[in-house]
């Protein structure tokens, strides 16, 4: 009987030891990699201002907890909070403006206010008016009055001189004004720059005409070319106002360009209209869908 040589025994032992060592090295690789990916962000959330990036890194690989991560991502966006229940309301009913829309009320040539409508919270705006503007025409709804006061203060701080020329107008006042324009220029021409009774934004108490010394406080399109008109176009939305009738949208609004006519709709909505660069009629129709 032949016995194995010492060389053969050593070779066999070496082979067995090599196989055991290889298995021990392979097994830890996968869990070590997973642990490293998850643990790295967890060591930094309480440090400096990179927390948001760290949280984002943690959320994406954690597939086992989608119900906790998903709501956290959705809640801060807040479109539902920015668009309240008013979005479900109609803009008009049988051609009459929906008064429940408050400062978002839409009045145009197709949508009218009741002849007896007058806001209950009219107050005199504490701004400079031209001398010919007296009585109710110095008044606005309280929120709009405070807003135009802030706008005038901001304009003055920027070296811009503006005065109010006409704010609230009652239905009866608009009857006399519109009829005078029709008598002077004819109805077709008057309709381009004046609203028929019940269709004027001034009756809402949310609109005001302004002008400057640079155009002798006249209501003229030249205001838009002046530094005062350009300031209004650039900054009115910061105070909740829009330039209601812009030149680019004359076909939609059915009114000529009026750089002097400011309409209050609130800062949030005014900023949106300014950013979207669209007429208010289109904006509110889409917002209310």
Secondary structure, DSSP 8 states (H G I E B T S, - for coil): -----HHHHHHHHHHHHHHHHHHHHHHHHHHHHHHHHHHHHHTTTTSTT-HHHHHHHHHHH-GGGHHHHHHHHHHTT-HHHHS-GGGGS-SEETTEE-GGGGGG---SSS-B--TT---TTEEE--S-B-TT--GGGGEEEHHHHHHHHHHHHHHHHTT---EEEE----HHHHHHHHHHHHHHH-HHHHTTTS--TT--GGGGT-EEEEE-GGGTT---GGGGGSHHHHHHHHHGGGGTEEEEE-GGGHHHH-S--EEEEEEE--HHHHHHHHHHT--HHHHHHHHT-
